Amino acid sequence: MSGLKARILGAVEADLRAIEEALVANLTPHLELVREVAGHILFNGGKRMRPLLLVLGARLCGYRGSYDTAFSTALEYLHAATLLHDDLVDGAETRRGKPAAHRLWGNAIAVLVGDFLLARALSLTAATGNPRIVAVLSRLTEEMSQGEVHQLQRKGDPGLSEEEYGEVIRRKTAVLFETACRVSALLAEAPASSEEALAAYGLALGHAFQIADDLLDYTAQAERIGKDVGSDLREGKMTLPLIRGLALAGAAERRRILALIGNPDVPAEDFAWLRGFLAQSGAIAYARRAAETWIAAAKGHLRRFPDSPTRRTLMDLADYCLERNL
């Protein structure tokens, strides 16, 4: 375990334990099957980044109430709902090293349990009694849905630009981080300047997090990330390493890459060649630099807050995005 990871886990150990307890306590389905399917996605090694951001952000803003941990579970339920639906749409075989829910219980059950988790998230949001928080979460669900549709619409399209990729990941991932941080400030009734700074931190962190995730598909070992490496390529997802690789490829290399995008049966030797090409061409380094730029931006937004153990932990979380073992 790296020193950075150990420092983060030491700082948030009690928070993570409270979040896990709240996830169980607030699930409350009437049917055991719903609990089983929801538990399969919720309690299968998730990083809890989003609820943790809400709890830490509220603390940074001086929150003294008792609802931050309970409400943070709404974000994890919402995230889990999107994972259930995404895995089905993508035809994913595994999630975090285990069979995807739709492979075990069928498409209909996976969709409906995803709907239940979304509804549970909205119920927890309504319980805040804060119309601004309700509005923020409602807008979040709209943005995330459109991000997924946008990605699906451009699936396998080698013409996807870096700018459009950035818009997809903003809606697909970064807005959830942004919302976690914005809501933390709203719960704490923090000044508008603090709300905007935290929201900007979350948005930048979300961009970095997704780019780091996209990098892992071409750099990591399957056992490290809990999914098959190359799954993005086989599913036709145009991510930053691949977009940049195509821009750097010669004619022959480009033809070879295009033949692999969206191919569910990419030969191992072809994928190994692609990984090597993306590394040697500089595409991997380019994507890593993009993530580092977002990390620096995220940390910059935190500097408007006084130094504190909580601010230092949020800074550490930004730095840790590229390691992604948390």
C-alpha positions in Angstrom: 0.0 0.0 0.0 1.4 3.4 -1.0 2.0 6.0 1.7 -0.7 8.3 0.0 -3.3 5.5 0.1 -2.5 4.7 3.7 -2.8 8.4 4.7 -6.2 8.7 3.0 -7.6 5.5 4.5 -6.4 6.5 7.9 -8.1 9.9 7.6 -11.4 8.5 6.3 -11.7 5.1 8.0 -14.5 6.2 10.4 -16.3 8.0 7.6 -16.2 4.9 5.3 -17.5 2.7 8.1 -20.4 5.1 8.7 -21.2 5.2 5.0 -21.2 1.4 4.7 -23.6 1.2 7.7 -25.9 3.9 6.2 -25.9 2.1 2.8 -27.4 -1.0 4.5 -29.7 0.9 6.8 -31.2 3.1 4.0 -31.7 0.4 1.4 -35.1 -0.9 2.9 -36.7 -2.7 -0.1 -39.8 -4.8 0.5 -38.6 -7.7 -1.6 -35.5 -9.8 -0.7 -34.7 -10.2 -4.4 -34.3 -6.4 -4.7 -32.0 -6.4 -1.7 -29.9 -9.2 -3.2 -29.5 -7.6 -6.6 -28.9 -4.2 -5.1 -26.3 -5.6 -2.7 -24.6 -7.4 -5.6 -23.7 -4.0 -7.1 -23.5 -1.9 -4.0 -21.3 -4.1 -1.8 -18.8 -5.4 -4.4 -15.7 -3.3 -3.8 -16.9 0.2 -4.7 -14.6 3.1 -3.9 -17.3 5.2 -2.2 -15.7 8.3 -3.7 -19.0 10.2 -4.2 -20.5 9.8 -0.7 -17.1 10.4 0.8 -16.8 13.7 -1.1 -20.1 14.8 0.2 -19.2 14.0 3.8 -15.8 15.6 3.6 -17.1 18.6 1.7 -19.8 19.2 4.3 -17.2 19.0 7.0 -14.9 21.5 5.1 -17.9 23.9 5.1 -18.4 23.5 8.9 -21.6 21.3 8.7 -22.8 20.5 12.2 -26.0 18.5 11.3 -26.5 14.7 11.3 -27.8 14.0 7.8 -24.7 14.2 5.7 -23.8 10.5 6.0 -27.4 9.3 5.4 -27.8 11.6 2.5 -24.5 10.6 1.0 -25.9 7.2 0.3 -28.3 8.8 -2.2 -25.4 9.4 -4.5 -24.1 5.9 -4.2 -27.6 4.5 -4.9 -27.8 6.7 -8.0 -24.3 5.7 -9.1 -25.2 2.0 -8.6 -28.4 2.4 -10.6 -26.4 3.8 -13.6 -23.9 0.9 -13.3 -26.8 -1.7 -13.5 -28.2 0.0 -16.6 -24.8 0.7 -18.2 -23.7 -2.9 -17.9 -26.8 -4.1 -19.6 -26.5 -1.5 -22.4 -22.8 -2.4 -22.9 -23.4 -6.1 -22.7 -20.7 -6.3 -20.0 -19.9 -9.7 -18.7 -18.3 -8.6 -15.3 -18.4 -5.8 -12.9 -15.5 -5.5 -10.4 -14.4 -9.1 -11.1 -17.9 -10.7 -10.6 -20.6 -11.5 -13.1 -22.7 -8.4 -14.0 -26.2 -8.4 -12.5 -28.0 -8.9 -15.7 -26.0 -12.1 -16.3 -27.2 -13.5 -13.0 -30.8 -12.2 -12.8 -31.7 -11.2 -16.3 -32.2 -7.9 -18.1 -35.6 -7.0 -16.6 -34.6 -7.5 -13.0 -31.4 -5.5 -13.5 -33.3 -2.6 -15.0 -36.1 -2.6 -12.4 -33.6 -2.8 -9.4 -31.8 0.1 -11.1 -35.1 2.0 -11.1 -35.6 1.2 -7.4 -32.2 2.5 -6.5 -32.8 5.7 -8.4 -36.2 6.1 -6.6 -34.5 5.5 -3.3 -32.0 8.2 -4.0 -34.7 10.6 -4.8 -36.6 9.8 -1.6 -33.5 10.5 0.5 -33.0 13.7 -1.4 -36.6 14.8 -0.7 -36.1 14.1 3.0 -33.6 17.0 3.2 -36.5 19.4 2.7 -34.2 21.6 0.7 -35.7 22.5 -2.7 -32.3 23.5 -4.0 -30.8 20.1 -3.2 -33.8 18.4 -4.9 -33.3 20.6 -8.0 -29.6 19.8 -8.1 -30.2 16.0 -7.9 -32.9 16.2 -10.5 -30.6 18.1 -12.9 -27.9 15.5 -12.2 -30.1 12.6 -13.3 -31.0 14.4 -16.5 -27.3 15.2 -17.2 -26.1 11.6 -16.6 -28.9 10.1 -18.7 -28.0 12.4 -21.6 -24.3 11.6 -21.2 -25.0 7.9 -21.5 -27.2 8.4 -24.6 -24.5 10.7 -26.1 -21.8 8.0 -25.5 -24.1 5.3 -27.0 -24.9 7.5 -30.0 -21.2 7.9 -30.8 -20.2 4.3 -29.9 -17.6 3.1 -32.3 -17.3 6.4 -34.1 -13.6 7.2 -34.7 -14.5 10.7 -35.6 -15.3 11.6 -31.9 -13.2 14.6 -31.1 -11.5 15.3 -27.8 -13.9 18.1 -27.1 -16.9 15.9 -27.6 -15.3 13.2 -25.4 -14.8 15.8 -22.7 -18.5 16.7 -22.9 -19.5 13.0 -22.7 -17.4 12.4 -19.5 -18.6 15.7 -18.0 -22.2 14.4 -18.2 -21.4 10.8 -17.6 -19.1 11.0 -14.6 -17.9 14.5 -13.6 -21.3 15.9 -12.8 -21.8 13.3 -10.1 -18.6 14.4 -8.4 -19.6 18.0 -8.9 -23.1 17.3 -7.4 -21.6 15.5 -4.4 -19.5 18.6 -3.6 -22.1 21.2 -4.4 -24.7 19.4 -2.2 -22.2 19.2 0.7 -22.0 23.0 0.6 -25.8 23.3 0.4 -26.3 21.0 3.4 -23.8 23.2 5.4 -25.6 26.4 4.2 -22.2 27.6 3.1 -21.7 30.9 1.2 -22.2 30.8 -2.5 -18.4 31.3 -3.1 -17.7 28.1 -1.1 -20.4 26.2 -3.0 -19.0 27.2 -6.3 -15.4 26.4 -5.3 -16.3 23.0 -4.0 -18.5 22.3 -7.1 -15.6 23.3 -9.4 -13.3 21.0 -7.4 -15.7 18.1 -7.8 -16.1 18.7 -11.6 -12.4 18.8 -12.2 -11.9 15.7 -10.0 -14.6 13.8 -11.9 -12.9 14.6 -15.2 -9.5 13.3 -13.8 -11.2 10.2 -12.4 -12.8 9.2 -15.7 -9.7 9.8 -17.7 -7.7 7.7 -15.2 -10.3 5.0 -15.5 -10.1 5.1 -19.3 -6.3 4.8 -19.1 -6.6 1.7 -17.0 -8.3 -0.1 -19.9 -5.0 0.1 -21.8 -2.5 0.0 -19.0 -3.7 -2.2 -16.0 -4.0 -5.8 -15.3 -7.6 -7.2 -15.1 -7.2 -8.3 -11.5 -6.3 -4.8 -10.5 -9.4 -3.0 -11.9 -12.1 -5.7 -11.6 -13.0 -5.8 -15.2 -11.5 -7.2 -18.4 -8.8 -4.9 -19.8 -9.8 -3.9 -23.3 -13.5 -3.9 -22.5 -13.8 -0.3 -23.7 -12.2 -1.1 -27.0 -14.4 -4.2 -27.5 -17.5 -2.2 -26.6 -16.6 0.6 -29.1 -16.0 3.3 -26.5 -13.9 6.1 -27.8 -11.8 7.2 -24.9 -9.0 9.7 -24.7 -6.0 7.3 -25.1 -7.7 5.8 -28.2 -8.7 9.2 -29.7 -5.2 10.5 -29.3 -3.7 7.3 -30.6 -5.8 7.6 -33.8 -4.6 11.2 -34.2 -1.0 10.0 -34.0 -1.3 6.9 -36.1 0.0 6.6 -39.7 -2.3 5.2 -42.4 -1.5 1.5 -41.8 -1.6 1.8 -38.0 -4.9 3.7 -38.3 -6.5 0.9 -40.4 -5.3 -1.7 -37.9 -6.8 0.3 -35.0 -10.1 0.9 -36.7 -10.5 -2.9 -37.3 -10.3 -3.4 -33.6 -12.8 -0.8 -32.4 -16.0 -2.5 -31.4 -14.7 -6.0 -32.2 -16.0 -8.3 -29.4 -13.3 -10.8 -30.2 -10.1 -8.8 -30.4 -7.2 -11.2 -30.6 -4.8 -11.0 -27.6 -1.8 -10.3 -29.9 -3.7 -7.4 -31.5 -4.6 -5.9 -28.2 -1.0 -6.3 -27.0 0.1 -4.4 -30.1 -2.4 -1.6 -29.5 -1.3 -1.2 -25.9 2.3 -1.0 -27.1 1.4 1.5 -29.8 -0.5 3.8 -27.5 2.4 3.8 -25.0 5.1 4.3 -27.6 3.3 6.9 -29.6 2.7 9.1 -26.6 -1.0 8.7 -26.4 -0.9 7.2 -22.9 1.3 10.0 -21.7 -0.9 12.5 -23.3 -4.0 11.2 -21.5 -2.1 11.0 -18.3 -1.1 14.7 -18.6 -4.7 15.6 -19.3 -5.7 13.9 -16.0 -2.9 15.6 -14.2 -4.1 19.0 -15.5 -7.6 18.4 -14.1 -6.1 17.2 -10.8 -4.1 20.5 -10.5 -7.2 22.5 -11.3 -9.2 20.6 -8.6 -6.6 21.3 -6.0 -6.5 24.9 -7.0 -10.2 25.3 -6.3 -9.6 24.0 -2.7 -7.1 26.7 -1.9 -9.8 29.2 -1.1 -10.5 27.2 2.0 -8.3 27.5 5.1 -5.8 24.7 5.7 -7.3 21.8 7.7 -7.0 18.0 7.9 -10.2 17.8 5.8 -8.8 20.0 3.1 -5.6 18.0 3.1 -7.6 14.8 2.6 -9.5 16.2 -0.3 -6.1 17.3 -1.8 -4.9 13.7 -1.3 -7.9 12.3 -3.0 -7.2 14.5 -6.0 -3.6 13.2 -6.2 -4.7 9.6 -5.8 -7.0 9.6 -8.8 -4.3 8.3 -11.1 -3.4 5.4 -8.8 -6.9 4.2 -8.5 -6.5 1.5 -5.9 -8.6 3.1 -3.2 
